[in-house]
Structures are given as structure tokens and as C-alpha cells.
Amino acid sequence: MRRIICFILCLLFVISVISGCDTPVTPETETYPSTTDAVTEKEPEADNTVYISSKEYYNNGYSNNYIVGMDKQGRGFDASLPKTDKDRQAGVFYNTSDDGMPIRRALQLLTSAGIDFICFDISKNSSETVYAAVMEEICSLKEQGWDEVPEAAFYIGEYSAGTVNGLYENVYKKELYKDAWYYRDGKPLIVAYKAGDGAEDLSSEITGFFTFRLPENDPELVIAANSGELKEYEGKAALIDTREVDLLNNEKEDDPYITLCKDIKEYKGEYFSETRVKSTEISIPMIEDTTEWNKVKSVFKSVGRAYTQGEVRNNIYEIRVTESETHLFFYIKTDDVIAPQKENDSGWMNIFIGTGELELKGWCGYEYVINRGASNGKTTVDKLNEDFTAQTVGEGVYYLSGNILQVKIPKALLGIEGNANIYFKVADGIEHPDDITDYYVTGRSLPMGRLSYRYIG
């Protein structure tokens, strides 16, 4: 019996071994790391694109975010993100002279540069003629919707109770030009001493009315020798000493102005990098009814009406831009009925366009010009050379009605794939169109001179 039981047990053992051989064996070379091992899965690259709204960027046309520019050496500044940093403010001294440029144009250029305030140096001349007309013009531009126009403050280099008292009594107490006042810490700014050695002190009414900043060594308001010093004063307000610099009145040598714009952009904000503007693709029909344009948020407006040396043929004051998958659309509005293009007039309502990065290419950075030849609803698209000559590469269509010109251009002719990213200007009646500096002072150019608008689709 015992032998039988042992035989059965041995048989069962053999059967179990044989059946176990059907189970697959994992190769020793194949390993699976545990969750605690250092090896991890590679994450997909994140999309760093940041989107801001069209309203933030364009502000219905009342903005300098989209102003870009470049000097003749190709040094420039690009579009910037909207900023609300009230500490990082920049001002300049306002130079006045009998033969100086008209006030409107000076304020247009200073607004485009991003200047927050101008300072009148009344140390030697406190006459109302120094500042009254400028402050009136600031108020006028504010009424038109330009909140970003520079506001006015005063500088008195040495202590003078009489000068401060006179300014208070003649301007501030009467609340003259109130919309033009520049405020710091909730009060109108004056760069002056509150008291002097042995001199009559100012009344508490006056010292309590103004925010006083010292003409020198004031930690809250730095007086920078030039705009290049701004990078040293991050987080502070800065007054750039431009009293000996002719920033604006010599258009043939506009490098100082372009440098000012560049330094202020870098001081106040940051350029677009991985940022895009939310926009809606709209295909605009070339018809008299322009209601579709009401949906377009990419609006560009003139700072006030134009200043030029002569009569303006077509006073352009508003531009809108949009795009579809295949075309760019422009809406150009003037004060009055648009004068038609004359025979052989290649300077009629020109749209100058540069694509992509701001750099010297084509003519002064512009690669294409539209409308050198426009008739019967068709218009030319020309590729520009460095010497302002051009070759026609195709055509677009336009619709002219009253004071509105609409233009439709194939993106392919401009080398654009996908969303457009362009800088542009619109100009009409420039006397010497091959000279970019003439776009400051003749005909109508929006924007002026070497400045352009940046449209980001």
C-alpha cells in the first residue's frame, strides 16, 4: 500500500512540472523600471504662445503699442505689449522757440514715442506764452480721445517763491488747461524746491497742492542726461534732459528721435516675442456698404489731424486692417472726399508694406507698395528696390466711395503664408516720395517719417 501511495504522489509531481512548462518565461534582458527609477517619459514641448485681445493691443486706434520704427542704419524698435506700470514714466523738456515746429506735429511725434509728460523749464522765462498754446493743444487732443498724449509739468531749477506762486495763481488756482496737468501721487507735478536758504517759504496751500520733486538728487524722479540712461532707472519716473538736443526739428537727421523711441520702448515695456493678438478672419466684400468693417478691431488713428508744410490733398486719419485665409484688406478713411488719382500719379494713396521682422530690406524697410497704378477697380502690387524703383508682381482690387478707400490684396503676392505679421504706412501726395524724411513734412503720411504701424494677425 505504501508503495502505491508513493507511486501516485510521484506521478502527480511529474504532471505538475510538465504542465508548468507551458507558462512563458520573461527574457532576462527585458526590464521594466519602477515608478521610483530616474527614467521618465519625455513631455511634449509646451506651446508658450501668449494671446492678448485686439482691444488691449489696438485700443480702438488710440495707442502707441503698435508704433514701430527704424533709422537709416537699421536700428529700430518694434511693437510692445500694453503696460499699466505707472511708476515707469518718461518725460522730456519741451523746447519752445519762435521758429520751432508747429505744436500739433511735436505732440504727434512725442505721443508716438511713448512720452508720458513734458516739462516746461520756466526758470528764466515764466511767461504764459511759453506753455499756454501747448497745453491748449494737449486738451484738444484729449477731447478727441487721445489719453496717451503727453501731459504738462513745470521745472524751476533754483528756488523761487515768486515763480512758483505766479504759476499757481495764474494757472492751477484758476484751473486752466486742467486736462493737460500731469499728476504724480495724486497731485500736479512741479520740479522745484519747496524752500530756500533765507528765502520766503511757500504757503501751505501751495505746498499741499503740488507734488514737489527736487531738480536734482530726487529718488522719485530721475533726471537722465539722455534716453540711453533709462535702462539704469527701472521702476522710477525719469525726465530726460533734452534742452540742448534738437529731437524733432531736423527731419533730415532723425536718428535722435528714433533713438528716443527705441530707448523709451525698452524702458517702459517689452517687445512681442511669443505673444499673438487674438483676431478674427473676415473676408470683406469690395462694395459701398462698409458695415462689415465695424467687426474689425485692428484700428490705427492719427494723433489729431495732420500737420504738413502745405495743403493736404487727402487727409488720412484712420486705417483698419484685417485678413482672410487668402487676402489682406485695408480700409482707409479721410476727412473729405478722396481726390481721385491723376494720370501718371504714382504717389496716390500708397500703402507701403514690410513683412515679418523689422529690418532694412526693399526701400527703407518696405518691400512692397500698393496703388502706384490704380484704375477701374484694379490696383498694382509692386515689389520695391533699395533705390525706390519697383517691379509689378501682381494686382489687387479696390473700391473707392466718398471718403473711404477699400483695398484687397492677395497674401501670396506679399509672400505671406498663414496669419499676417506686417508693418505698414499709408501716404498720399508726398513731394519727394523717394526721400523717407519728406514723409514727416509734406503731403500726408500715417504714421509720419520712418514710423510704421504693426498689424499682427
C-alpha positions in Angstrom: 0.0 0.0 0.0 2.7 2.4 0.9 4.4 1.7 -2.4 1.2 2.5 -4.2 0.8 5.8 -2.4 4.4 6.9 -3.1 3.9 6.0 -6.7 0.8 8.2 -7.0 2.5 11.2 -5.3 5.5 10.9 -7.6 3.2 10.7 -10.6 1.3 13.9 -9.5 4.6 15.8 -9.0 5.8 14.9 -12.6 2.4 16.0 -14.1 2.6 19.4 -12.3 6.2 20.0 -13.6 5.2 19.1 -17.1 2.1 21.4 -17.1 4.2 24.3 -15.6 6.4 24.3 -18.7 3.6 25.8 -20.8 4.0 29.2 -18.9 6.1 31.6 -20.9 9.4 32.8 -19.4 10.2 36.5 -19.5 13.6 37.1 -21.0 16.2 38.4 -18.5 17.3 41.2 -20.9 13.8 42.9 -20.8 13.4 45.1 -17.8 10.7 47.4 -16.7 11.7 50.4 -14.4 9.7 51.0 -11.4 8.0 54.4 -10.7 10.8 55.3 -8.4 13.5 55.0 -11.1 15.1 58.1 -12.6 13.9 57.4 -16.1 10.8 59.4 -17.0 8.7 59.9 -20.1 9.6 62.9 -22.3 6.9 65.5 -22.0 5.7 67.1 -25.3 7.0 70.6 -25.8 4.6 73.2 -24.4 3.1 76.0 -26.5 4.5 79.2 -25.0 2.3 81.5 -27.1 0.5 84.2 -25.1 -2.6 85.8 -26.5 -3.9 89.2 -25.8 -7.1 90.7 -27.1 -7.3 93.1 -30.0 -8.9 95.6 -27.7 -5.8 95.6 -25.5 -3.3 95.9 -28.3 -5.1 98.4 -30.7 -7.3 100.3 -28.1 -9.6 101.3 -30.9 -6.7 103.2 -32.6 -5.7 105.3 -29.5 -2.5 103.6 -28.8 1.3 103.6 -29.4 1.7 99.9 -28.7 1.7 99.3 -32.5 4.1 102.0 -33.5 7.4 100.7 -34.8 10.3 102.4 -36.4 13.8 102.1 -37.8 16.7 104.6 -38.5 18.8 104.6 -41.7 21.3 102.2 -40.1 18.6 99.6 -39.5 18.4 100.2 -35.7 14.8 100.1 -34.6 12.1 99.3 -32.2 9.1 97.0 -32.6 5.6 96.8 -31.2 5.2 96.4 -27.4 2.8 94.9 -25.0 0.3 97.2 -23.3 1.7 98.3 -19.9 0.0 99.8 -16.9 3.1 100.4 -14.8 2.6 104.0 -13.6 6.0 104.2 -12.0 7.9 103.7 -15.2 7.0 107.0 -16.7 9.2 109.0 -19.1 9.2 112.8 -19.8 11.2 115.3 -21.8 11.8 119.0 -21.7 9.7 120.9 -24.2 11.8 123.2 -26.2 10.0 126.3 -27.5 11.2 128.9 -30.0 9.6 131.3 -32.4 10.8 129.2 -35.4 10.1 125.8 -33.9 7.8 123.2 -35.4 4.1 123.5 -35.0 2.8 122.3 -31.7 0.5 119.7 -33.2 3.2 117.9 -35.0 5.5 118.0 -32.0 2.8 116.3 -29.8 2.1 113.8 -32.5 5.7 112.7 -32.6 6.1 112.7 -28.8 2.9 110.7 -28.4 4.1 108.1 -30.9 7.4 107.9 -28.9 5.6 107.0 -25.7 6.4 110.2 -23.8 4.2 110.5 -20.7 4.9 114.1 -19.8 6.6 117.2 -21.0 8.3 119.7 -18.7 8.5 123.4 -19.3 11.6 125.0 -17.9 10.4 128.3 -16.6 13.5 129.1 -14.6 14.3 132.1 -16.8 11.1 132.8 -18.5 7.7 132.1 -16.8 5.6 133.9 -19.4 2.4 132.2 -20.3 3.5 132.3 -24.0 5.9 129.5 -23.1 3.3 127.0 -22.3 -0.3 128.2 -22.9 -0.6 127.1 -26.6 0.9 123.7 -25.9 -1.4 123.0 -23.0 -4.4 124.1 -25.1 -3.4 121.6 -27.8 -3.0 118.8 -25.2 -6.5 119.5 -24.0 -7.8 119.4 -27.6 -6.2 116.1 -28.3 -7.6 114.7 -25.1 -11.1 115.7 -26.2 -10.5 113.7 -29.4 -9.9 110.6 -27.3 -6.1 110.6 -27.1 -5.5 109.9 -23.4 -1.9 108.9 -24.2 -0.9 112.4 -25.3 1.9 113.8 -23.1 0.7 115.9 -20.2 2.4 119.0 -18.8 4.5 119.8 -15.7 6.9 122.6 -14.8 10.6 122.8 -13.9 12.2 125.6 -11.8 15.9 124.9 -11.4 16.6 127.2 -8.5 14.4 128.1 -5.5 12.0 131.0 -6.5 8.9 131.5 -4.4 7.8 134.2 -6.8 7.9 131.9 -9.8 6.0 129.1 -8.0 3.4 131.5 -6.6 2.8 133.1 -10.0 2.4 129.7 -11.7 -0.1 128.6 -9.0 -2.1 131.8 -9.2 -2.2 132.1 -13.0 -2.7 128.5 -14.0 -3.5 126.0 -11.3 -5.7 128.1 -9.0 -7.8 129.1 -12.0 -7.9 125.5 -13.2 -6.7 126.5 -16.6 -5.8 123.6 -19.0 -6.7 121.1 -16.3 -6.9 118.2 -18.7 -3.3 118.8 -19.6 -1.9 118.6 -16.0 0.5 115.8 -15.3 -0.1 114.1 -11.9 2.3 112.2 -9.6 1.0 110.8 -6.3 -2.4 112.3 -7.0 -1.3 115.9 -7.4 0.1 118.1 -10.2 3.8 117.6 -10.5 6.3 120.5 -10.2 10.0 120.0 -10.3 11.1 122.7 -7.8 12.3 123.3 -4.2 9.7 124.0 -1.5 12.0 126.4 0.3 15.4 128.1 0.0 18.0 129.4 2.4 16.8 132.6 3.9 14.1 133.0 1.3 10.4 133.3 1.8 8.7 130.0 2.3 5.8 128.9 0.1 2.3 128.9 1.7 0.8 125.6 3.0 -1.9 126.0 0.3 0.7 125.7 -2.4 2.9 123.0 -0.8 -0.2 120.9 -0.2 -1.4 121.4 -3.8 1.6 120.1 -5.7 3.7 117.0 -5.7 7.2 118.5 -5.4 10.2 116.8 -6.9 13.7 118.2 -6.5 15.5 119.4 -9.6 18.4 117.2 -8.6 19.1 114.1 -6.5 15.5 113.2 -6.1 15.0 109.4 -5.7 11.4 109.5 -7.0 12.2 111.4 -10.3 15.5 110.9 -12.0 16.8 113.5 -14.5 18.6 111.4 -17.1 21.3 113.0 -19.3 19.9 111.1 -22.3 17.4 108.4 -23.1 20.2 105.8 -23.2 20.4 106.1 -19.4 16.8 105.0 -18.9 17.8 101.3 -18.5 19.5 102.3 -15.3 16.4 103.6 -13.7 13.9 100.7 -13.9 10.8 101.3 -11.7 11.3 105.0 -11.5 10.0 108.0 -13.3 12.6 109.7 -15.5 12.9 113.2 -17.0 15.2 113.1 -20.0 17.3 116.3 -20.3 16.6 117.3 -23.9 17.1 121.0 -23.5 20.3 121.0 -25.7 19.1 118.3 -28.1 17.0 119.1 -31.2 15.0 115.9 -31.2 12.3 116.8 -33.7 13.0 119.8 -35.7 15.6 118.4 -38.2 13.9 115.7 -40.1 16.9 115.1 -42.4 18.7 113.8 -39.4 16.0 112.0 -37.4 18.3 109.5 -35.7 18.0 111.2 -32.2 14.2 110.9 -32.4 14.2 107.2 -33.5 16.8 106.5 -30.7 14.5 108.2 -28.2 11.6 106.0 -29.3 13.7 102.9 -29.0 15.0 103.7 -25.6 11.6 104.5 -24.2 10.0 101.3 -25.6 12.7 99.3 -23.9 12.4 101.2 -20.6 8.6 101.0 -20.4 7.7 97.6 -21.6 8.7 94.5 -23.5 8.5 93.7 -27.2 6.3 91.0 -28.6 8.0 87.6 -28.7 5.8 84.6 -28.2 2.7 86.8 -28.0 -0.1 86.9 -30.5 -3.1 89.1 -30.9 -6.5 87.5 -30.9 -8.1 88.3 -34.2 -11.0 87.1 -36.3 -10.5 86.3 -40.0 -13.0 88.4 -42.0 -13.4 88.5 -45.8 -14.6 92.0 -46.6 -16.7 92.5 -49.8 -15.5 95.3 -52.0 -18.8 97.2 -52.0 -20.1 100.6 -50.9 -21.6 99.2 -47.7 -18.8 99.2 -45.1 -20.7 97.7 -42.1 -18.5 94.6 -42.1 -15.6 96.8 -41.1 -17.3 97.5 -37.8 -16.3 94.0 -36.7 -12.6 94.8 -37.2 -10.7 95.7 -34.0 -7.3 96.4 -35.7 -7.8 100.2 -35.9 -5.0 102.8 -36.4 -5.7 106.5 -35.9 -3.8 109.7 -36.4 -2.9 111.7 -33.3 -5.2 114.6 -34.1 -5.4 115.9 -37.7 -2.4 116.4 -39.9 0.3 118.9 -39.9 2.3 119.4 -43.2 4.1 122.3 -44.8 1.5 122.7 -47.5 -2.1 121.8 -48.4 -3.1 118.2 -47.8 -4.8 116.6 -50.8 -6.2 113.6 -48.9 -6.1 114.0 -45.1 -5.9 110.3 -44.0 -6.9 109.9 -40.3 -8.0 106.3 -39.8 -6.9 102.9 -41.1 -8.3 99.4 -40.5 -6.7 96.2 -41.5 -8.0 92.6 -41.5 -7.4 89.4 -43.3 -9.0 86.2 -44.6 -7.2 83.0 -45.3 -6.0 84.3 -48.7 -6.2 88.1 -48.6 -5.3 91.2 -46.8 -7.9 94.0 -46.5 -7.3 97.7 -45.9 -9.9 100.4 -45.0 -8.6 104.0 -45.4 -10.6 107.0 -44.3 -10.0 110.7 -44.9 -11.6 113.9 -43.7 -13.2 114.7 -47.0 -14.0 113.0 -50.3 -10.9 111.3 -51.6 -9.4 113.1 -54.6 -9.0 110.6 -57.5 -5.7 109.5 -58.8 -4.4 111.7 -61.6 -2.7 110.4 -64.7 0.9 109.2 -64.0 0.4 110.0 -60.3 2.2 107.1 -58.6 2.0 108.8 -55.2 -1.7 108.4 -54.8 -2.8 106.7 -51.5 0.2 104.5 -51.4 0.3 101.6 -49.0 3.9 100.6 -48.0 4.3 97.2 -46.5 7.1 95.3 -44.9 6.6 91.7 -43.8 7.9 89.8 -40.7 10.9 91.2 -38.9 11.6 94.9 -38.9 14.8 95.3 -40.9 16.4 97.1 -43.8 15.0 95.5 -47.0 13.5 96.8 -50.1 13.2 100.6 -49.7 13.7 101.8 -46.1 12.4 98.5 -44.8 9.3 98.4 -47.1 9.2 95.5 -49.5 6.0 96.4 -51.4 3.9 99.4 -52.4 0.3 99.3 -53.4 -1.7 101.7 -55.6 1.1 103.1 -57.8 -1.3 102.3 -60.6 -5.0 102.1 -59.8 -7.9 102.3 -62.2 -11.2 100.7 -62.9 -11.2 98.8 -59.6 -7.8 97.2 -60.1 -4.6 98.3 -58.4 -0.9 97.3 -58.7 1.2 95.4 -56.2 4.8 96.4 -56.8 8.0 95.0 -55.2 10.3 97.8 -54.1 14.0 98.1 -54.7 16.5 100.0 -52.5 16.5 103.0 -54.9 12.7 103.3 -54.8 12.2 101.7 -58.2 9.8 98.8 -58.3 8.5 95.9 -60.4 4.9 95.0 -60.6 4.3 91.5 -59.3 0.5 91.3 -59.5 -2.7 93.2 -58.8 -5.3 93.6 -56.2 -8.8 95.2 -56.2 -10.1 98.4 -54.7 -13.4 100.2 -54.1 -13.5 104.0 -53.7 -16.6 105.7 -52.4 -16.6 109.2 -50.9 -14.0 109.5 -48.1 -13.3 105.7 -47.8 -10.9 103.6 -49.9 -11.0 99.8 -49.5 -8.2 97.6 -50.9 -8.0 93.8 -51.2 -4.5 92.2 -51.8 -3.7 88.5 -52.2 -1.4 87.4 -49.4 0.6 85.2 -51.9 1.8 88.3 -53.7 3.4 89.5 -50.5 4.9 86.2 -49.7 2.6 85.7 -46.7 1.7 82.2 -45.5 -0.8 81.8 -42.7 -1.5 84.7 -40.4 -0.1 88.1 -41.5 2.5 89.9 -39.5 3.3 93.2 -41.3 4.3 96.8 -40.7 3.0 99.5 -42.9 2.2 103.1 -43.6 -0.2 104.9 -45.9 0.9 108.1 -47.7 -0.5 110.5 -50.2 0.9 113.5 -52.1 4.5 113.4 -50.8 6.5 115.9 -52.8 9.7 113.8 -52.9 8.4 110.3 -52.4 11.9 108.7 -52.7 13.1 110.6 -49.6 11.7 109.0 -46.4 12.3 112.1 -44.4 9.9 114.0 -46.6 7.1 111.8 -45.1 7.4 114.0 -42.0 6.6 117.3 -43.6 4.8 117.1 -47.0 1.6 115.5 -48.2 0.0 113.1 -45.7 1.7 110.1 -44.1 0.2 107.9 -41.5 2.3 107.4 -39.5 5.0 110.0 -40.2 8.5 109.6 -41.4 10.3 106.4 -40.5 7.5 105.2 -38.3 5.1 102.4 -39.2 2.1 100.5 -37.8 2.5 96.9 -36.8 -0.5 94.6 -37.7 -0.4 91.2 -36.1 -3.0 88.7 -37.4 
